[in-house]
């Protein structure tokens, strides 16, 4: 029981952090959140689109972690991992797309 709650709390905390970072990147265009080499070749014209796509990628991953934490806390079902896996794949796809498209 305690291990389940610790796992859910840790997953939820990391998810909330990713949500905050995603919102800062998306809405405030704080590209400094990312490592320098992820955005060093992004032009000023593409910066808004890059930050939007990258921020949404972080946001999707963070939301999936929070949902996973809630499911773990309530049900302790290994099926909650599917929610995390789907969110991680979708979020990484957005982050990779942003990097490939705008960081040339």
Order of alpha helices (4+ residues) and beta strands (2+ residues): alpha-alpha-alpha
